[in-house]
Amino acid sequence: MNSFRLKILTPDRTAFDGLAECAVFMDVTGRVTVLSGHAPMVSVLAPGPLRILAEGRERTGWASAGILHVAREETAALLDSFEWDAER
């Protein structure tokens, strides 16, 4: 599966910065799945689960509200807060 650059950013830290095969976010209209080659877009994220598949391993966390920016070079989720499930 092809990968894309993904960043999960909060004001305090970078929670993830690497290659991902898939990322699933909750936006204000429902679930958004981003794969390599996704069309550029901007979306308002709602609080909820955030799942990524990176290096063949699925990771899940809890995201606050924020903004999702998908560009050809990278995808970035700019969040008020984020915690991986293992951190909760």
N, C-alpha and C positions, 0 to 999 in steps of 0.2 A: 504494500500500500504506500502511496506517495505521502510525503510529509510536508509540513509548512512551519514557518517560524511562528511561535505563539508566546505572548507575554501576558502574564496576569500581574497587574500592578495595583498597589494601594498607596496612599500617601506615606506609609511607614516603611514599605519594603517591596521587593520584587518576589512574589510568591512562586512564579514559574517563568523561566526564560529558556526556551529550547525548542526542539523540533517535536511536533505532534502529528499523528496520523488523523485524529478526529477530536473535535471539541464540541460539547453540547452545553448550551447556555439556556437560561430562561429569560425571555424578554417580555415586554408588556402584553404581547399578543399570544405567547405560548413558547414552545421549544424551538430553538434555532441550532441546527447542526452545521458546523463548518468543517469542510474537507479541503484538501489541497486543490487549488484552482478555483475556489469559490469566488463568485463575482464580488467586486468591491461594494461595501455597504457600511452604513452606520445604524446602530440600533440602541434603543434605551433598554437596559437590562433591569429586570425585576429581581428582588431577593429570591434565592432558591438554590437548588443543587447545581453544581458545575462539574461535569465529567470530562476527563481528557484521556485519550489513548496515546501513550508515548512510549516508544521503545518496546512495543508489544504488551505493555502493562497499563491497565486501567486505574486511574486515580480519581477520587471523588472528594469534593469539598463543598463548603457552603459560602455562597457569594452574596454580598449585599447588593443594593441597587448600584447602577453604574452605567457606563457607556461601552459598547462593543464597536470597535473599528476594524473592519476587514479591508485590507489592501493587498495588492499583488505581492508585495515584499514581505509583509507580516500581518498577523492578526493580534490586536491588543485589547484586553479587557481592563478598563480603568474603573476600579471599584473602591467604594468607601472602606470596605473591609473584606477579608477573605481568610478562611481557615480550612486546611486540609482535614479530612475526617480523623486522621491520626492525632491531630492537634487538639481536637475538641474534647 
